[in-house]
Amino acid sequence: MPTPPARGHRPRWPRSTTARITLLVFVAMVGTSAIILGFIARVTQGQLDADARTLITAEREAIVATFNRNGPAAARDVIIAELLIPGPLAVRLEDAGHHGVAGNLTAWPAGLPRQTEFQRIGLLRNGHDAAEPFAVTSFTLANGYRLLVGRSLAEEERLTATLTTSLFAAVGLALLLATGISFLVTSAIARRIENIANVAVAVSAGDLARRVEVQANGAGDAFDRLGTALNAMLARIETLVDELRSVTDGLAHDLRSPLTRLKARIDRVQRDGDSSGTDIAAIGTEADALLAMLENSLEISRAEAGIGRDRFVAMDLAALARDMVDMYEPLADDNGVRLTAIAADAVPITAHRELLGRALSNLIDNALRYGAAGGVIEVAAEATTAGARLTVADHGPGIAPADRDGALRRFGRLDAARSARGAGLGLALAAAIARLHGGALTLHANRPGLRVTIDLPQQDQG
């Protein structure tokens, strides 16, 4: 069996799940930030280009309209008026001989087509020392004239440079934030996982009372659900271990007396040299009691393991109750008890008929043994909204509320001295059979007496 890791043991960080989660969070945050910032830059640049295109197109259309309506002289006057106002505008209107008519450009740019909608080129305007980036449009007019209208992109490029610098700074900040957040996230995850791992180590070392810590505010995240499920599993394991200890103690107590009597009678037969019928019968009785005890223990274990669900059939619970009452009625009469069945209407249910009969038999037998003083025992079967219910009620001394949990455990006996015959397995077997059917056995006060109910849900036979 492998040795559990020591408390606080951690794998090498670069190869750990925590490292992979940290890297994943880091890459996700940086990648998301880069995509968002790149999208912003692209949209901003696109908007600047669209604004420049709109402005130069509007300017070109105004000049073209004037040219077509009033001729080259009027177009020249419009251009001169526009250029009197300092700004980012570049214009050249020239005739068919490529002579300049108006504008602030000395020549038509080399390589620029006579007609184009939108193009980026460098232009040197009159009165400027250096070329500037421009967005230009060109248009062919009547009689061989052609027109160029452009708008300087210097301000837009400065804005773009500033935006680019800001975006790189934002990416750097995103890297720092991603690093910090990824460590915070993975540290929180690591703490929750380490909590679960420490509980597993403690339980493996024998501390069955340890439980996983869950959020008190009921956050209900995946770790809380996992912790709740593990706690339920650990509680069940602790219960089973306690029951195993109880079973061991019960077997030690309950087997000692019949085995001692059995050995004494066998020794007497060997010593006296004769085998009287009385001794042989007593030996047989003790052997039968031992076999019954072991058989009941085996039946409880089989029911707890879920063995028998493949034998569920459609049956009438009321008919089972009536049959059991008919079978036990002669014994009840011998004990001066009136045994009655309250099961007139059919109660259809899907269940294991033999095991339910065994459970009901144990309950009736207990009622006859401990509740016969009341004189009346009722056995009832009825349909409920969830399925069906079996009830056995007597009018004897009953069981105190503080003793009911103990009475349902294997070898649970109210007779602490174990002077009365029996092994304390009847109620435990009936409760195990109820759990096999997905139901529950409950002890209630009958005022006076004890009322035992078995609630059974309707099973899906398919």
Buried (B, 14 or more C-beta within 10 A) or exposed (E): EEEBEEEEEEEEEEEBEBBEBBEEBBEEBBEEBBEEBEEBBEEBBEEBBEEBBEBBBEBBEBBBEBBEEEEBEBBBEBBEEBBEEEEBBBBBBBBEEEEBBBBBBEEBBEEBEEEEEEBEBEBBBEEEEEEBBBBBBBBEBEEEBBBBBBBBBEEBEEBBEEBBEEBEEBBEEBBEEBBEBBBEBBEEBBEBBBBBBBBBBBBEEEEBEBBBBBEEEEEEEEBBEBBBEBBEEBEEEBEEEEBEEBBEEBBEBBBEBBEEBBEBBBEBBEEEEEEEEEBEEBBEBBEEBBEEBBEBBEBBEBBBEEEBEEEBEEBBBBBBBBBBBEEBBEEBEEEEBEBEBBBEEEBEBBBBBEBBBBBBBBBBBBBBBBBBBBEBBBBBBBBEEEBBBBBBBBBBBBBEEEBBEBBBBBBBBBEEEBEEEBBBBBBBBBBBBBBBBBBEBBBBEBEEBBBBBBBBBBBEEE
